[in-house]
Amino acid sequence: MKVLVLSKLDEEGIRLLREKHEVEIALNLSDAELVQKVADADALIVRAKPEVRKPLIEKAPHLKVVGRAGVGVDNIDVAECERRGIKVLNAPMAATNSVAELVFSLMASFARSIPRADKTTKEGLWLKSEFVGFELRGKTLGIVGFGRIGFRLAEIALAFGMKVLAYDVVDIKALADRIGAKVVPLEKIIEESDIISLHVPLLDSTRNLISRSQIAKMKSNALLINTSRGGIVNEKDLHEALRDKKIAGACLDVFEHEPLKESPLFTLDNVILTPHIAASTKEGQKAAGTEIAQKVLEALK
């Protein structure tokens, strides 16, 4: 069968696929080129791009599997695939540690003003007295979404002596009890956390989950971190809150419109922005390629 790889995939994943099937790698295609390529494909493998929507699916009559080399599948029309009997697969395990480590790196960087300290020192300034930070030990971390990534983040935070509050729409009590996290309602996360980290998918129910009304309930020293999906945080409301110092700061790795080329957030010193790199480690990408290749191979049997 033909497996069409439309995004960069680790070589180990490619090798596994080629042992069983024909593999074509086609990156950065135009819409017209994409339509031509999918015509004889039995399986597609993508990352965050390209989008696999109904118009494209209709041009792939042999399609049996769509694999996402990552966690979120919001760039895939899952309902249309299900209607046509096409399996949609992802690789939820691969990026778990990479994302959790980035979250912790962001909170530590904000706590000690590392980006600005680095920048000003390289500019020949010695602003030592301006960079009085805070310790993470003893602070309360609120985790919204206690799946694999949220759980791993909790493990790291607890090892640093932080207190962890956890919330999810499913029952997570046994998981939280295992490591000493406390399960609370979302409102408690918002109101009592020093640092809030978001780990939920982008759904109708989570779009603008954090907006003006929730931000107004946060502590004045709160730090908000989003490495899940853009659209979960209302960026306009967040900008206003950061500008007016209603909360201490934010760290964002994802945005409603990507790539982010311009934003009022660029003008603020109390925000750290990164270009959707949470899963971008050598280990994470290799694991994602291997995991999705194995799942696609199983589905094509």
Secondary structure, 3 states (H helix, E strand, C coil): CEEEECCCCCHHHHHHHHCCCEEEECCCCCHHHHHHHHCCCCEEEECCCCCECHHHHCCCCCCCEEEECCCCCCCECHHHHHHCCCEEEECCCCCHHHHHHHHHHHHHHHHCCHHHHHHHHHCCCCCHHHCCCCCCCCCEEEEECCCHHHHHHHHHHHHCCCEEEEECCCCCHHHHHHHCCEECCHHHHHHHCCEEEECCCCCCCCCCCECHHHHCCCCCCCEEEECCCCCCECHHHHHHHHHCCCCCEEEECCCCCCCCCCCHHHHCCCEEECCCCCCCCHHHHHHHHHHHHHHHHHHCC
